[in-house]
């Protein structure tokens, strides 16, 4: 294929070059997808292992129970007879 007046483009080389560029573009887009999945996993991970949050909620629930029902903390006096 003649392109211009003074240079020649080989069709096979042109096809190889286009295929190479297409393959590079596909590889780059695939790398983007992989990084998106990895990013999503890293963002979600702290919420899956949120034991500190569960512990905090447990403490708040206990504090609420103690403030609403203070009689639960009163221990009954059990008289022990002297022998």
Long-range contacts (C-beta under 8 A, 24 or more apart in sequence): none
